[in-house]
Amino acid sequence: MTARAAHAEALRARPPAQWEEYLEQHSGLPGPRADLELLDVVGDLADAARLRAWSASPDEYLAACGTAGLGRLVTAVEDADAMTLRDRAGDGRWRVREGVAMALQRVGDRTPALLRDLLAAWADGDPLVLRAAAAGVCEPRLLRDPATVAAALDLLDVATSALAGLPSGRRRDDDVRTLRKGLGYCWSVAVAADPAAGFPRLERWLVDDPDVRWVVRQNLGKARLTRADAERAAHLADLLRATTP
């Protein structure tokens, strides 16, 4: 029996009122890795009221579980659950922010068009909102859909432009560093999904900005780009070296 199946069986054997105790006992925290299988299972099984309550919990694991599970409940860009997710994108706890990305992936699994609408609506957000949107959509299973790939590339352009537009005094702030780190891998996922469209978009970011060039360099270090199109990846790497001061 897989860990996921074992957690599902254990939860179903308990009354929902006892689930919170089970989550606390099996979270994997404190420790280096939270139990993501359990987080995913409870997002499928818990009722809406519990997910919403947990998403506001002071306990980080419960909040991450509830936040990730909200993706099952979102039905429109401006419904209460979608607005809660946008708010949680700025949470000070990184596992809760990851829960937002996982929630967006749940939306994308169920209704790709709604995920694309959320990306467009969140494109005016602050660095952490943009990071959540990018991390949410840049998941390979979601990028089998050409329309979602196009939306992902558009969102990455917006997020990279936002990074480039920040003054130097903001660049070392935690929220900006989090966005930069996310862009350092998200571009490679989206480009690998559609190399013909993606490589030219990434190449346009060979600009005179050290943080943006760092983003390009980090993505070129990902093996998925070479697997996607070795010739284009090598060409972009050569351009980066040739234009580096």
Buried (B, 14 or more C-beta within 10 A) or exposed (E): EEEBEBBBEBBEEEEEEEBBEBBEEBBBBEEEEBBBBBBBBBBEBBEEEBBBBBBEBEBBBBBBBBBBBBBBBBEEBEEEBBEBBBBBBBBEBEBBBBBBBBBBBBBBBEBBEBBBBBBBBBBEBBBBBBBBBBBBBBBEEBBEBEEBBBBBBBBBBBBBEBBBEBEEEEBEEEBBBBBBBBBBBBBBBBBBBBBEBBBEBBBEBBEEBEBBBBBBBBBBEBEBBBEBBEEBBEEBBEBBEEEEE
